[in-house]
């Protein structure tokens, strides 16, 4: 075996070990990218994951030159480039040399940042698994304008390992999510079959008991203590079951929000321009945020009407839940936000959004989530993966 062959096998072995030790995708891609650069002597690299509609995310990067890394990698998170265009056109079937990096050219022309550390060209390799391409691995080094066939073959081997590992982690994540959904469904069914039915029986028994006595005080006690309280508990239980096993979101986010509002006794009025195009993760997060906002409205606002507003702008989309109820003093919650408010904020940030809460005593409450647009030709995302 030649020295080159031995070095290639060692590199592939080290990459495989790194990937097998990681279960978090972001962590795995960061580690393997740095490992690859260290083993090959290359200077910088980045990985794009690309959706079927052409939108992409910067999934990992390592040692980017200042021209590309400025503003927390902002230039890497938006706009098109030669490698992405070639990928979209179906022209990337193997590792290739990209003659010039359009992103570096753009950085020099628009931002005046010329600190490229000598990088002008890079190699691009498609990431794939089972014949389906879903990303790109790019690597570069200062003053290097050409990658040999041996180097490109090595990069193809590494890209194949990365692609297989990504699919393995996605399958593991899907299995975990599916197991959680199954358990939530099982728990919801048990609550429905036991506690929910028991409360319903108590409510019916209370109605029957009232007809067996002429004592008005006793009838009032039965009405309040048994019938009304059991009815309230029944409503709460149905709400909990719905939260554990909500209606399918396939019929639309707004329809699901309206259904839930009706379940808890609210009238939801939709004021929207269009159904927003959302990922499953975004849609689920917005649904949970809306659910919490509706629960708060039911418990505290003193109104039975809410407005669901969806707005699409050139640079962002925004969902708002509005009520004209009692409101509250936002200053009173500024130092110590409630668990529900903190949860809504965390869910919004987890999908790259911005959560806002506006409220005044006697003037109602507005809960809003703003999502920036991503992808080719989109705006620079201030919260993109770093």
LOTORRO-311813 format. One record per residue (C-alpha): residue number from 0; y, x, z. Coordinates in pm, whole numbers. Layout:
REM residues N
<bator nr="NUM" v="Y" u="X" w="Z"/>
...
***
This chain:
REM residues 386
<bator nr="0" v="0" u="0" w="0"/>
<bator nr="1" v="344" u="128" w="-87"/>
<bator nr="2" v="614" u="178" w="169"/>
<bator nr="3" v="808" u="-115" w="19"/>
<bator nr="4" v="507" u="-346" w="53"/>
<bator nr="5" v="454" u="-247" w="417"/>
<bator nr="6" v="821" u="-306" w="499"/>
<bator nr="7" v="809" u="-646" w="327"/>
<bator nr="8" v="504" u="-753" w="527"/>
<bator nr="9" v="664" u="-635" w="851"/>
<bator nr="10" v="978" u="-835" w="771"/>
<bator nr="11" v="781" u="-1151" w="692"/>
<bator nr="12" v="573" u="-1110" w="1008"/>
<bator nr="13" v="885" u="-1069" w="1225"/>
<bator nr="14" v="1048" u="-1373" w="1066"/>
<bator nr="15" v="735" u="-1583" w="1119"/>
<bator nr="16" v="718" u="-1483" w="1486"/>
<bator nr="17" v="1084" u="-1572" w="1537"/>
<bator nr="18" v="1038" u="-1915" w="1378"/>
<bator nr="19" v="719" u="-1989" w="1572"/>
<bator nr="20" v="890" u="-1918" w="1904"/>
<bator nr="21" v="1168" u="-2173" w="1847"/>
<bator nr="22" v="1159" u="-2552" w="1864"/>
<bator nr="23" v="1533" u="-2626" w="1836"/>
<bator nr="24" v="1645" u="-2613" w="1472"/>
<bator nr="25" v="1997" u="-2477" w="1532"/>
<bator nr="26" v="1869" u="-2208" w="1765"/>
<bator nr="27" v="1585" u="-2116" w="1527"/>
<bator nr="28" v="1810" u="-2081" w="1221"/>
<bator nr="29" v="2065" u="-1871" w="1410"/>
<bator nr="30" v="1792" u="-1638" w="1537"/>
<bator nr="31" v="1607" u="-1600" w="1209"/>
<bator nr="32" v="1927" u="-1533" w="1015"/>
<bator nr="33" v="2025" u="-1250" w="1248"/>
<bator nr="34" v="1670" u="-1117" w="1242"/>
<bator nr="35" v="1669" u="-1115" w="861"/>
<bator nr="36" v="2000" u="-928" w="842"/>
<bator nr="37" v="1882" u="-673" w="1098"/>
<bator nr="38" v="1553" u="-606" w="917"/>
<bator nr="39" v="1702" u="-582" w="566"/>
<bator nr="40" v="2025" u="-403" w="648"/>
<bator nr="41" v="2231" u="-678" w="490"/>
<bator nr="42" v="2569" u="-764" w="639"/>
<bator nr="43" v="2615" u="-1140" w="650"/>
<bator nr="44" v="2437" u="-1465" w="575"/>
<bator nr="45" v="2464" u="-1842" w="599"/>
<bator nr="46" v="2240" u="-2146" w="555"/>
<bator nr="47" v="2338" u="-2479" w="402"/>
<bator nr="48" v="2129" u="-2792" w="456"/>
<bator nr="49" v="2188" u="-3040" w="174"/>
<bator nr="50" v="2131" u="-3416" w="179"/>
<bator nr="51" v="1997" u="-3610" w="-123"/>
<bator nr="52" v="2349" u="-3743" w="-192"/>
<bator nr="53" v="2484" u="-3386" w="-225"/>
<bator nr="54" v="2665" u="-3371" w="109"/>
<bator nr="55" v="2592" u="-3058" w="309"/>
<bator nr="56" v="2632" u="-2895" w="648"/>
<bator nr="57" v="2666" u="-2534" w="750"/>
<bator nr="58" v="2349" u="-2515" w="959"/>
<bator nr="59" v="2378" u="-2147" w="1056"/>
<bator nr="60" v="2587" u="-1837" w="986"/>
<bator nr="61" v="2593" u="-1477" w="1102"/>
<bator nr="62" v="2861" u="-1210" w="1089"/>
<bator nr="63" v="3083" u="-1380" w="834"/>
<bator nr="64" v="3382" u="-1171" w="719"/>
<bator nr="65" v="3723" u="-1291" w="847"/>
<bator nr="66" v="3802" u="-1440" w="504"/>
<bator nr="67" v="3515" u="-1686" w="549"/>
<bator nr="68" v="3502" u="-1711" w="927"/>
<bator nr="69" v="3866" u="-1803" w="988"/>
<bator nr="70" v="3943" u="-2129" w="1168"/>
<bator nr="71" v="3590" u="-2144" w="1309"/>
<bator nr="72" v="3418" u="-2123" w="968"/>
<bator nr="73" v="3631" u="-2410" w="832"/>
<bator nr="74" v="3615" u="-2288" w="471"/>
<bator nr="75" v="3235" u="-2296" w="486"/>
<bator nr="76" v="3223" u="-2661" w="586"/>
<bator nr="77" v="3391" u="-2828" w="290"/>
<bator nr="78" v="3455" u="-2802" w="-81"/>
<bator nr="79" v="3221" u="-2694" w="-358"/>
<bator nr="80" v="3107" u="-2350" w="-474"/>
<bator nr="81" v="2891" u="-2196" w="-745"/>
<bator nr="82" v="2564" u="-2203" w="-551"/>
<bator nr="83" v="2603" u="-2567" w="-441"/>
<bator nr="84" v="2700" u="-2675" w="-793"/>
<bator nr="85" v="2397" u="-2498" w="-935"/>
<bator nr="86" v="2177" u="-2658" w="-669"/>
<bator nr="87" v="2314" u="-3008" w="-748"/>
<bator nr="88" v="2257" u="-2954" w="-1121"/>
<bator nr="89" v="1894" u="-2859" w="-1060"/>
<bator nr="90" v="1953" u="-2504" w="-1181"/>
<bator nr="91" v="1830" u="-2329" w="-867"/>
<bator nr="92" v="1453" u="-2290" w="-880"/>
<bator nr="93" v="1421" u="-1941" w="-735"/>
<bator nr="94" v="1623" u="-1663" w="-572"/>
<bator nr="95" v="1918" u="-1558" w="-790"/>
<bator nr="96" v="2223" u="-1334" w="-791"/>
<bator nr="97" v="2555" u="-1518" w="-766"/>
<bator nr="98" v="2808" u="-1308" w="-955"/>
<bator nr="99" v="3112" u="-1403" w="-748"/>
<bator nr="100" v="3159" u="-1598" w="-425"/>
<bator nr="101" v="3398" u="-1884" w="-496"/>
<bator nr="102" v="3468" u="-1937" w="-127"/>
<bator nr="103" v="3599" u="-1583" w="-89"/>
<bator nr="104" v="3815" u="-1631" w="-399"/>
<bator nr="105" v="3947" u="-1956" w="-252"/>
<bator nr="106" v="4023" u="-1789" w="83"/>
<bator nr="107" v="4219" u="-1511" w="-86"/>
<bator nr="108" v="4416" u="-1751" w="-307"/>
<bator nr="109" v="4500" u="-2026" w="-57"/>
<bator nr="110" v="4509" u="-1862" w="285"/>
<bator nr="111" v="4610" u="-1510" w="198"/>
<bator nr="112" v="4322" u="-1368" w="399"/>
<bator nr="113" v="4188" u="-1072" w="202"/>
<bator nr="114" v="3966" u="-928" w="475"/>
<bator nr="115" v="3635" u="-978" w="295"/>
<bator nr="116" v="3474" u="-660" w="437"/>
<bator nr="117" v="3393" u="-563" w="79"/>
<bator nr="118" v="3185" u="-874" w="7"/>
<bator nr="119" v="3226" u="-1027" w="-338"/>
<bator nr="120" v="2873" u="-1132" w="-442"/>
<bator nr="121" v="2570" u="-1279" w="-270"/>
<bator nr="122" v="2209" u="-1377" w="-331"/>
<bator nr="123" v="2116" u="-1745" w="-313"/>
<bator nr="124" v="1769" u="-1878" w="-239"/>
<bator nr="125" v="1668" u="-2248" w="-231"/>
<bator nr="126" v="1498" u="-2375" w="84"/>
<bator nr="127" v="1205" u="-2601" w="8"/>
<bator nr="128" v="883" u="-2743" w="141"/>
<bator nr="129" v="621" u="-2921" w="-62"/>
<bator nr="130" v="832" u="-2892" w="-377"/>
<bator nr="131" v="1133" u="-3070" w="-225"/>
<bator nr="132" v="1447" u="-2857" w="-210"/>
<bator nr="133" v="1687" u="-2935" w="76"/>
<bator nr="134" v="1901" u="-2629" w="143"/>
<bator nr="135" v="2020" u="-2281" w="54"/>
<bator nr="136" v="1991" u="-1939" w="214"/>
<bator nr="137" v="2274" u="-1703" w="117"/>
<bator nr="138" v="2294" u="-1332" w="209"/>
<bator nr="139" v="2541" u="-1059" w="120"/>
<bator nr="140" v="2659" u="-708" w="201"/>
<bator nr="141" v="2982" u="-518" w="143"/>
<bator nr="142" v="3010" u="-357" w="-203"/>
<bator nr="143" v="2666" u="-495" w="-300"/>
<bator nr="144" v="2692" u="-672" w="-636"/>
<bator nr="145" v="2325" u="-694" w="-735"/>
<bator nr="146" v="1993" u="-772" w="-567"/>
<bator nr="147" v="1677" u="-623" w="-714"/>
<bator nr="148" v="1366" u="-824" w="-804"/>
<bator nr="149" v="1191" u="-688" w="-494"/>
<bator nr="150" v="1477" u="-800" w="-271"/>
<bator nr="151" v="1485" u="-1145" w="-428"/>
<bator nr="152" v="1108" u="-1184" w="-387"/>
<bator nr="153" v="1137" u="-1094" w="-19"/>
<bator nr="154" v="1416" u="-1348" w="25"/>
<bator nr="155" v="1202" u="-1613" w="-144"/>
<bator nr="156" v="922" u="-1542" w="104"/>
<bator nr="157" v="1162" u="-1573" w="396"/>
<bator nr="158" v="1314" u="-1892" w="253"/>
<bator nr="159" v="967" u="-2046" w="219"/>
<bator nr="160" v="897" u="-1970" w="586"/>
<bator nr="161" v="1232" u="-2119" w="691"/>
<bator nr="162" v="1174" u="-2431" w="482"/>
<bator nr="163" v="828" u="-2486" w="631"/>
<bator nr="164" v="960" u="-2434" w="985"/>
<bator nr="165" v="1247" u="-2680" w="931"/>
<bator nr="166" v="1007" u="-2949" w="814"/>
<bator nr="167" v="775" u="-2878" w="1107"/>
<bator nr="168" v="1063" u="-2919" w="1355"/>
<bator nr="169" v="1182" u="-3236" w="1183"/>
<bator nr="170" v="833" u="-3384" w="1204"/>
<bator nr="171" v="811" u="-3290" w="1573"/>
<bator nr="172" v="1150" u="-3450" w="1639"/>
<bator nr="173" v="1046" u="-3764" w="1450"/>
<bator nr="174" v="723" u="-3786" w="1649"/>
<bator nr="175" v="916" u="-3752" w="1974"/>
<bator nr="176" v="1166" u="-4020" w="1875"/>
<bator nr="177" v="885" u="-4250" w="1762"/>
<bator nr="178" v="703" u="-4203" w="2093"/>
<bator nr="179" v="1024" u="-4294" w="2277"/>
<bator nr="180" v="1069" u="-4608" w="2067"/>
<bator nr="181" v="709" u="-4710" w="2131"/>
<bator nr="182" v="755" u="-4667" w="2506"/>
<bator nr="183" v="1083" u="-4860" w="2505"/>
<bator nr="184" v="916" u="-5140" w="2310"/>
<bator nr="185" v="625" u="-5148" w="2555"/>
<bator nr="186" v="859" u="-5164" w="2854"/>
<bator nr="187" v="1064" u="-5439" w="2690"/>
<bator nr="188" v="751" u="-5641" w="2624"/>
<bator nr="189" v="635" u="-5604" w="2985"/>
<bator nr="190" v="975" u="-5715" w="3116"/>
<bator nr="191" v="967" u="-6013" w="2884"/>
<bator nr="192" v="614" u="-6112" w="2983"/>
<bator nr="193" v="663" u="-6074" w="3357"/>
<bator nr="194" v="1013" u="-6069" w="3506"/>
<bator nr="195" v="1182" u="-6265" w="3227"/>
<bator nr="196" v="925" u="-6546" w="3240"/>
<bator nr="197" v="934" u="-6551" w="3619"/>
<bator nr="198" v="1312" u="-6595" w="3623"/>
<bator nr="199" v="1285" u="-6870" w="3363"/>
<bator nr="200" v="1030" u="-7049" w="3584"/>
<bator nr="201" v="1259" u="-7018" w="3887"/>
<bator nr="202" v="1543" u="-7175" w="3690"/>
<bator nr="203" v="1324" u="-7468" w="3582"/>
<bator nr="204" v="1192" u="-7513" w="3936"/>
<bator nr="205" v="1547" u="-7528" w="4071"/>
<bator nr="206" v="1634" u="-7805" w="3827"/>
<bator nr="207" v="1328" u="-8001" w="3938"/>
<bator nr="208" v="1401" u="-7946" w="4307"/>
<bator nr="209" v="1749" u="-8099" w="4275"/>
<bator nr="210" v="1595" u="-8426" w="4163"/>
<bator nr="211" v="1381" u="-8446" w="4480"/>
<bator nr="212" v="1667" u="-8472" w="4728"/>
<bator nr="213" v="1973" u="-8691" w="4783"/>
<bator nr="214" v="2136" u="-8440" w="5019"/>
<bator nr="215" v="2448" u="-8328" w="4831"/>
<bator nr="216" v="2488" u="-8005" w="5031"/>
<bator nr="217" v="2128" u="-7911" w="4959"/>
<bator nr="218" v="2172" u="-7994" w="4592"/>
<bator nr="219" v="2480" u="-7768" w="4578"/>
<bator nr="220" v="2292" u="-7488" w="4751"/>
<bator nr="221" v="2005" u="-7521" w="4506"/>
<bator nr="222" v="2250" u="-7522" w="4214"/>
<bator nr="223" v="2432" u="-7209" w="4326"/>
<bator nr="224" v="2173" u="-7002" w="4510"/>
<bator nr="225" v="1872" u="-7069" w="4293"/>
<bator nr="226" v="1970" u="-7215" w="3959"/>
<bator nr="227" v="2293" u="-7028" w="3882"/>
<bator nr="228" v="2183" u="-6695" w="4024"/>
<bator nr="229" v="1847" u="-6711" w="3850"/>
<bator nr="230" v="2025" u="-6803" w="3524"/>
<bator nr="231" v="2257" u="-6504" w="3562"/>
<bator nr="232" v="1960" u="-6279" w="3633"/>
<bator nr="233" v="1780" u="-6424" w="3331"/>
<bator nr="234" v="2078" u="-6344" w="3108"/>
<bator nr="235" v="2094" u="-5990" w="3246"/>
<bator nr="236" v="1721" u="-5944" w="3187"/>
<bator nr="237" v="1744" u="-6067" w="2829"/>
<bator nr="238" v="2031" u="-5827" w="2773"/>
<bator nr="239" v="1826" u="-5539" w="2915"/>
<bator nr="240" v="1531" u="-5628" w="2692"/>
<bator nr="241" v="1762" u="-5640" w="2389"/>
<bator nr="242" v="1898" u="-5296" w="2480"/>
<bator nr="243" v="1548" u="-5153" w="2507"/>
<bator nr="244" v="1434" u="-5311" w="2182"/>
<bator nr="245" v="1742" u="-5406" w="1976"/>
<bator nr="246" v="1732" u="-5595" w="1651"/>
<bator nr="247" v="1682" u="-5375" w="1350"/>
<bator nr="248" v="2001" u="-5213" w="1227"/>
<bator nr="249" v="1879" u="-5244" w="869"/>
<bator nr="250" v="2075" u="-5566" w="834"/>
<bator nr="251" v="2396" u="-5379" w="913"/>
<bator nr="252" v="2585" u="-5241" w="1208"/>
<bator nr="253" v="2833" u="-5528" w="1229"/>
<bator nr="254" v="2571" u="-5800" w="1206"/>
<bator nr="255" v="2382" u="-5635" w="1491"/>
<bator nr="256" v="2699" u="-5606" w="1701"/>
<bator nr="257" v="2778" u="-5976" w="1640"/>
<bator nr="258" v="2424" u="-6074" w="1739"/>
<bator nr="259" v="2445" u="-5878" w="2062"/>
<bator nr="260" v="2790" u="-6022" w="2139"/>
<bator nr="261" v="2654" u="-6374" w="2096"/>
<bator nr="262" v="2361" u="-6292" w="2325"/>
<bator nr="263" v="2592" u="-6203" w="2613"/>
<bator nr="264" v="2830" u="-6491" w="2548"/>
<bator nr="265" v="3104" u="-6332" w="2337"/>
<bator nr="266" v="3244" u="-6437" w="2002"/>
<bator nr="267" v="3280" u="-6134" w="1776"/>
<bator nr="268" v="3525" u="-6158" w="1487"/>
<bator nr="269" v="3485" u="-5897" w="1213"/>
<bator nr="270" v="3801" u="-5750" w="1061"/>
<bator nr="271" v="3679" u="-5487" w="820"/>
<bator nr="272" v="3739" u="-5357" w="472"/>
<bator nr="273" v="3387" u="-5238" w="390"/>
<bator nr="274" v="3049" u="-5163" w="542"/>
<bator nr="275" v="3073" u="-4795" w="634"/>
<bator nr="276" v="2822" u="-4553" w="484"/>
<bator nr="277" v="2665" u="-4389" w="788"/>
<bator nr="278" v="2368" u="-4172" w="870"/>
<bator nr="279" v="2099" u="-4321" w="1095"/>
<bator nr="280" v="2222" u="-4102" w="1381"/>
<bator nr="281" v="2584" u="-4213" w="1337"/>
<bator nr="282" v="2489" u="-4579" w="1306"/>
<bator nr="283" v="2273" u="-4568" w="1621"/>
<bator nr="284" v="2546" u="-4391" w="1820"/>
<bator nr="285" v="2815" u="-4638" w="1711"/>
<bator nr="286" v="2583" u="-4926" w="1795"/>
<bator nr="287" v="2532" u="-4795" w="2150"/>
<bator nr="288" v="2905" u="-4736" w="2195"/>
<bator nr="289" v="2982" u="-5090" w="2076"/>
<bator nr="290" v="2713" u="-5225" w="2306"/>
<bator nr="291" v="2871" u="-5057" w="2609"/>
<bator nr="292" v="3218" u="-5176" w="2505"/>
<bator nr="293" v="3095" u="-5535" w="2472"/>
<bator nr="294" v="2923" u="-5520" w="2812"/>
<bator nr="295" v="3248" u="-5398" w="2970"/>
<bator nr="296" v="3441" u="-5675" w="2798"/>
<bator nr="297" v="3200" u="-5940" w="2923"/>
<bator nr="298" v="3212" u="-5813" w="3282"/>
<bator nr="299" v="3578" u="-5722" w="3322"/>
<bator nr="300" v="3807" u="-5852" w="3045"/>
<bator nr="301" v="3806" u="-6221" w="3130"/>
<bator nr="302" v="3789" u="-6322" w="2764"/>
<bator nr="303" v="3511" u="-6448" w="2542"/>
<bator nr="304" v="3648" u="-6313" w="2213"/>
<bator nr="305" v="3642" u="-5960" w="2066"/>
<bator nr="306" v="3747" u="-5815" w="1732"/>
<bator nr="307" v="3534" u="-5560" w="1548"/>
<bator nr="308" v="3757" u="-5356" w="1319"/>
<bator nr="309" v="3638" u="-5100" w="1063"/>
<bator nr="310" v="3887" u="-4893" w="869"/>
<bator nr="311" v="3821" u="-4639" w="591"/>
<bator nr="312" v="4088" u="-4378" w="520"/>
<bator nr="313" v="4082" u="-4082" w="278"/>
<bator nr="314" v="3990" u="-3840" w="555"/>
<bator nr="315" v="3810" u="-4051" w="815"/>
<bator nr="316" v="3644" u="-4378" w="909"/>
<bator nr="317" v="3718" u="-4560" w="1233"/>
<bator nr="318" v="3535" u="-4830" w="1427"/>
<bator nr="319" v="3727" u="-5026" w="1691"/>
<bator nr="320" v="3623" u="-5288" w="1947"/>
<bator nr="321" v="3933" u="-5484" w="2056"/>
<bator nr="322" v="3984" u="-5750" w="2321"/>
<bator nr="323" v="4301" u="-5919" w="2443"/>
<bator nr="324" v="4175" u="-5966" w="2796"/>
<bator nr="325" v="4279" u="-5845" w="3140"/>
<bator nr="326" v="4286" u="-5476" w="3057"/>
<bator nr="327" v="4316" u="-5206" w="3321"/>
<bator nr="328" v="4528" u="-4911" w="3418"/>
<bator nr="329" v="4405" u="-4612" w="3219"/>
<bator nr="330" v="4577" u="-4379" w="3467"/>
<bator nr="331" v="4350" u="-4504" w="3743"/>
<bator nr="332" v="4046" u="-4377" w="3548"/>
<bator nr="333" v="4199" u="-4057" w="3412"/>
<bator nr="334" v="4072" u="-3825" w="3680"/>
<bator nr="335" v="3730" u="-3983" w="3723"/>
<bator nr="336" v="3613" u="-4181" w="3418"/>
<bator nr="337" v="3332" u="-4429" w="3471"/>
<bator nr="338" v="2978" u="-4344" w="3371"/>
<bator nr="339" v="3000" u="-4594" w="3084"/>
<bator nr="340" v="3321" u="-4443" w="2945"/>
<bator nr="341" v="3183" u="-4090" w="2980"/>
<bator nr="342" v="2867" u="-4199" w="2798"/>
<bator nr="343" v="3061" u="-4350" w="2509"/>
<bator nr="344" v="3268" u="-4033" w="2475"/>
<bator nr="345" v="2956" u="-3814" w="2478"/>
<bator nr="346" v="2786" u="-4027" w="2210"/>
<bator nr="347" v="3093" u="-4008" w="1986"/>
<bator nr="348" v="3121" u="-3631" w="2021"/>
<bator nr="349" v="2749" u="-3588" w="1953"/>
<bator nr="350" v="2802" u="-3722" w="1598"/>
<bator nr="351" v="3120" u="-3522" w="1541"/>
<bator nr="352" v="3352" u="-3812" w="1621"/>
<bator nr="353" v="3652" u="-3862" w="1847"/>
<bator nr="354" v="3646" u="-4128" w="2115"/>
<bator nr="355" v="3962" u="-4301" w="2236"/>
<bator nr="356" v="4026" u="-4571" w="2494"/>
<bator nr="357" v="4353" u="-4762" w="2517"/>
<bator nr="358" v="4416" u="-5023" w="2783"/>
<bator nr="359" v="4697" u="-5177" w="2986"/>
<bator nr="360" v="4691" u="-5435" w="3261"/>
<bator nr="361" v="4725" u="-5776" w="3099"/>
<bator nr="362" v="4733" u="-5633" w="2747"/>
<bator nr="363" v="4365" u="-5589" w="2664"/>
<bator nr="364" v="4154" u="-5288" w="2567"/>
<bator nr="365" v="4080" u="-5096" w="2247"/>
<bator nr="366" v="3772" u="-4874" w="2220"/>
<bator nr="367" v="3772" u="-4662" w="1905"/>
<bator nr="368" v="3558" u="-4394" w="1743"/>
<bator nr="369" v="3693" u="-4189" w="1453"/>
<bator nr="370" v="3452" u="-4002" w="1224"/>
<bator nr="371" v="3579" u="-3736" w="980"/>
<bator nr="372" v="3429" u="-3731" w="633"/>
<bator nr="373" v="3192" u="-3445" w="546"/>
<bator nr="374" v="3047" u="-3293" w="237"/>
<bator nr="375" v="3138" u="-3159" w="-103"/>
<bator nr="376" v="3500" u="-3225" w="-178"/>
<bator nr="377" v="3552" u="-3358" w="173"/>
<bator nr="378" v="3797" u="-3245" w="433"/>
<bator nr="379" v="3754" u="-2944" w="650"/>
<bator nr="380" v="3565" u="-3057" w="957"/>
<bator nr="381" v="3709" u="-2923" w="1277"/>
<bator nr="382" v="3379" u="-2989" w="1458"/>
<bator nr="383" v="3140" u="-2837" w="1204"/>
<bator nr="384" v="2837" u="-2642" w="1321"/>
<bator nr="385" v="2919" u="-2285" w="1403"/>
***
